[in-house]
Amino acid sequence: MRRLLLAAVIALPLCALQGCALDALDPKPDDPAFAPALPEEDYSYAIPTGSIYNPYTSNNGLYTDTRAHRVGDIISVKLEEKTSASKKATTDDSKKDEYELGKTTFAGQNVHLGKYDTSANHSSSNSFTGKANASQSNSLSGQISVSVVKVLANGSLQVRGEKWLMLNNGNEYVRVTGIVRPEDISADNTVSSQRIANARIQYGGTGDFANTQERGWLSRFLNSVFNIFF
C-alpha cells in the first residue's frame, strides 16, 4: 500500500506536466507551418496596343493549360495510400543424447561395487519450438487541396496544405506536404499522393472523440520508464 501511495505521489506532478505538454503539442487549425503561400502582386501597366489581347496582362498563353506551376497555385491531391506488411517465422530445434555402459567383468565374473554393478546408461533430450506471426495493413483515401509554396530550380513544386473537419465532439484534420513534379500533374490539375516525393501525410483528430481512444494518465505512467516501483 505504501508503494502504491508513493507511486501516486510521484506520478501526479509528472503526469500533470505530461498532460500540459501533450495539450501544447496538439495540432491546431491555421498552423503557420501549413499555411498556403500567396502569390506576389504583379503590377503591370497596360500598354495601349489597340488589340483586345494584351500579352503583358494575360495570365496564360494561348497554348498553355491551367495546371499549377507557380507559387500560390492550387493542386488537388488524391489520397491513395494503402500499405500491407506481414511476417512469419517458425523455428524447430531438437537434440537427443543416449549412451549405455555394460557391466564390467573380471575373470569371467561381474564386478560389483557393494550391492551395485558397474553398468550405467544415460539419455537426454531437449527440443525448442518457436513461432512468430505479425501483420499490419493501413489505408487512406480521400482528396485534399494544397498550394504551391516554392518552385525549385529543377521545376519541381513544393506543396503543403491542410484540411480541418469540425464534428460534434471534436475536429479531424488531414495534412500533406511534399514535392511534386509538374509532369505528374494531370490535365484536371490533380496528382496522386503516391506521386509526391518526400511526402508527409498526417491524419488525426482532436477533442473528446480522440481523447477516448487514449489511455489515462495513470495507465501511461504505469507503463512508462518513470515507473520504478513495479
C-alpha positions as CSV (number, residue, x, y, z in Angstrom):
1,M,0.0,0.0,0.0
2,R,2.8,2.4,0.8
3,R,4.5,1.7,-2.5
4,L,1.2,2.4,-4.3
5,L,0.8,5.7,-2.5
6,L,4.4,6.7,-3.1
7,A,4.0,5.9,-6.8
8,A,0.8,8.0,-7.0
9,V,2.5,11.0,-5.2
10,I,5.3,10.9,-7.7
11,A,3.1,10.2,-10.7
12,L,0.7,13.2,-10.1
13,P,3.2,16.0,-10.9
14,L,4.8,14.1,-13.7
15,C,1.5,13.3,-15.4
16,A,0.4,16.8,-14.9
17,L,3.4,18.1,-16.7
18,Q,3.0,15.4,-19.3
19,G,-0.7,16.4,-19.8
20,C,0.3,20.0,-20.2
21,A,3.0,19.1,-22.7
22,L,0.5,17.0,-24.7
23,D,-2.0,19.8,-24.8
24,A,0.6,22.1,-26.1
25,L,1.6,19.7,-28.8
26,D,-2.0,19.0,-30.0
27,P,-2.5,20.1,-33.6
28,K,-4.2,23.5,-34.0
29,P,-6.0,24.9,-37.1
30,D,-4.3,27.7,-39.0
31,D,-0.8,26.4,-38.2
32,P,1.7,28.7,-40.0
33,A,3.7,25.6,-41.0
34,F,0.8,24.5,-43.2
35,A,-0.3,28.0,-44.3
36,P,-0.7,28.5,-48.1
37,A,1.8,30.7,-49.9
38,L,0.0,33.7,-51.5
39,P,1.2,34.8,-54.9
40,E,3.0,38.1,-55.0
41,E,1.2,41.0,-56.6
42,D,2.4,41.7,-60.0
43,Y,1.6,45.3,-61.0
44,S,1.9,45.6,-64.8
45,Y,0.8,48.6,-66.7
46,A,-1.5,48.2,-69.7
47,I,0.1,49.2,-72.9
48,P,-2.3,50.6,-75.4
49,T,-1.9,48.4,-78.5
50,G,-5.4,48.7,-79.9
51,S,-5.9,44.9,-79.5
52,I,-8.2,43.0,-77.2
53,Y,-5.4,40.5,-76.3
54,N,-2.6,42.0,-74.3
55,P,0.4,39.7,-73.7
56,Y,1.6,41.8,-70.8
57,T,-1.6,41.3,-68.7
58,S,-2.8,37.8,-69.8
59,N,-2.2,35.1,-67.2
60,N,-1.8,32.2,-69.6
61,G,-0.6,31.8,-73.1
62,L,-2.7,30.6,-76.0
63,Y,-1.2,27.1,-75.8
64,T,-0.9,26.5,-72.1
65,D,-3.2,24.7,-69.7
66,T,-4.4,25.6,-66.2
67,R,-2.2,23.2,-64.3
68,A,-0.4,24.6,-61.3
69,H,3.1,25.9,-61.9
70,R,3.6,29.0,-59.8
71,V,3.7,29.9,-56.2
72,G,0.2,30.2,-54.8
73,D,-1.4,27.8,-57.3
74,I,-3.7,25.1,-56.0
75,I,-3.3,21.4,-56.7
76,S,-5.8,18.7,-55.7
77,V,-4.1,15.7,-54.1
78,K,-5.9,12.3,-54.3
79,L,-5.1,10.3,-51.2
80,E,-4.5,6.8,-52.4
81,E,-2.4,5.3,-49.7
82,K,-2.5,1.6,-48.9
83,T,0.2,-0.4,-47.2
84,S,0.3,-4.0,-46.1
85,A,3.0,-6.0,-44.4
86,S,3.2,-9.5,-43.0
87,K,6.0,-11.6,-41.4
88,K,6.0,-15.2,-40.3
89,A,8.8,-17.2,-38.7
90,T,8.9,-20.7,-37.4
91,T,11.8,-22.4,-35.6
92,D,12.0,-26.0,-34.6
93,D,15.1,-27.5,-32.9
94,S,15.6,-30.8,-31.2
95,K,18.5,-32.8,-29.8
96,K,18.8,-36.2,-28.2
97,D,21.7,-37.9,-26.5
98,E,21.8,-41.6,-25.4
99,Y,24.5,-43.9,-24.3
100,E,24.8,-47.2,-22.4
101,L,27.7,-48.7,-20.5
102,G,27.6,-52.5,-19.9
103,K,28.6,-54.5,-16.9
104,T,32.3,-54.7,-16.1
105,T,33.7,-58.2,-15.8
106,F,36.9,-59.6,-14.5
107,A,38.0,-63.2,-14.9
108,G,34.5,-64.0,-16.3
109,Q,32.8,-62.6,-13.2
110,N,30.8,-59.4,-13.0
111,V,32.4,-56.7,-10.9
112,H,30.2,-55.2,-8.2
113,L,30.6,-52.1,-6.1
114,G,28.9,-53.1,-2.9
115,K,25.4,-54.2,-3.9
116,Y,25.6,-52.2,-7.2
117,D,27.0,-53.5,-10.5
118,T,29.1,-51.3,-12.8
119,S,26.5,-50.9,-15.6
120,A,25.2,-47.4,-16.5
121,N,23.0,-45.8,-19.1
122,H,22.1,-42.2,-19.8
123,S,19.6,-40.5,-22.1
124,S,18.7,-36.9,-22.5
125,S,16.7,-34.9,-25.0
126,N,15.7,-31.3,-25.5
127,S,13.6,-29.5,-28.0
128,F,12.6,-26.0,-28.9
129,T,9.8,-24.7,-31.0
130,G,9.1,-21.0,-31.7
131,K,6.6,-19.3,-33.9
132,A,6.0,-15.7,-34.7
133,N,3.4,-14.1,-36.9
134,A,2.9,-10.3,-37.5
135,S,0.7,-8.5,-40.0
136,Q,-0.3,-4.9,-40.5
137,S,-2.3,-3.0,-43.0
138,N,-3.3,0.6,-43.4
139,S,-5.4,2.5,-46.0
140,L,-6.2,6.2,-46.5
141,S,-8.4,7.6,-49.3
142,G,-9.8,11.0,-50.0
143,Q,-8.9,14.3,-51.5
144,I,-7.3,17.5,-50.3
145,S,-6.2,20.7,-52.0
146,V,-2.7,22.0,-51.3
147,S,-0.9,25.1,-52.5
148,V,2.5,25.6,-54.2
149,V,4.8,27.3,-51.7
150,K,8.0,27.1,-53.7
151,V,9.2,26.4,-57.2
152,L,12.5,24.6,-57.1
153,A,15.4,25.2,-59.5
154,N,14.6,22.0,-61.5
155,G,10.9,23.0,-61.9
156,S,9.5,20.7,-59.2
157,L,6.9,22.2,-56.9
158,Q,7.0,22.2,-53.1
159,V,3.4,21.9,-51.8
160,R,1.7,21.9,-48.5
161,G,-1.8,22.2,-47.1
162,E,-4.3,21.0,-44.5
163,K,-8.0,20.3,-44.2
164,W,-10.0,20.5,-40.9
165,L,-13.4,19.0,-40.4
166,M,-15.4,20.1,-37.4
167,L,-17.5,17.3,-36.0
168,N,-19.9,17.1,-33.0
169,N,-17.3,16.0,-30.4
170,G,-14.0,17.3,-31.9
171,N,-12.1,18.0,-35.1
172,E,-10.4,15.8,-37.7
173,Y,-7.6,17.0,-39.8
174,V,-5.5,15.9,-42.8
175,R,-2.1,17.5,-43.6
176,V,0.0,17.0,-46.6
177,T,3.5,18.2,-47.6
178,G,5.9,17.1,-50.2
179,I,7.4,17.7,-53.7
180,V,5.5,17.3,-56.9
181,R,6.8,17.0,-60.5
182,P,4.8,19.1,-62.9
183,E,4.8,16.1,-65.3
184,D,2.8,14.1,-62.7
185,I,0.0,16.7,-62.5
186,S,-2.9,15.5,-64.7
187,A,-4.9,17.7,-67.0
188,D,-7.6,18.3,-64.4
189,N,-4.9,19.7,-62.0
190,T,-4.9,16.6,-59.7
191,V,-2.0,14.4,-58.6
192,S,-1.9,11.1,-56.7
193,S,-0.4,11.1,-53.3
194,Q,1.8,8.2,-54.5
195,R,3.5,10.6,-56.9
196,I,4.5,13.0,-54.1
197,A,8.2,12.8,-53.2
198,N,9.2,13.2,-49.5
199,A,5.6,13.1,-48.6
200,R,4.4,13.7,-45.1
201,I,0.7,12.8,-44.7
202,Q,-0.9,13.2,-41.3
203,Y,-4.4,12.2,-40.4
204,G,-5.7,12.5,-36.9
205,G,-8.2,14.1,-34.6
206,T,-8.6,16.3,-31.5
207,G,-11.4,16.7,-28.9
208,D,-13.4,14.3,-26.8
209,F,-13.7,11.6,-29.5
210,A,-10.0,11.4,-30.0
211,N,-9.3,11.5,-26.3
212,T,-11.5,8.5,-25.6
213,Q,-9.1,6.4,-27.6
214,E,-6.1,7.3,-25.4
215,R,-5.1,5.7,-22.1
216,G,-5.5,7.7,-18.9
217,W,-2.6,9.4,-17.2
218,L,-2.2,6.7,-14.6
219,S,-2.1,3.9,-17.2
220,R,0.5,5.9,-19.2
221,F,2.7,6.3,-16.0
222,L,2.5,2.7,-15.0
223,N,3.6,1.7,-18.5
224,S,6.3,4.3,-18.8
225,V,10.0,4.3,-18.0
226,F,9.4,6.5,-15.0
227,N,7.6,3.7,-13.1
228,I,10.4,2.3,-10.8
229,F,8.0,0.7,-8.3
230,F,6.5,-2.2,-10.3
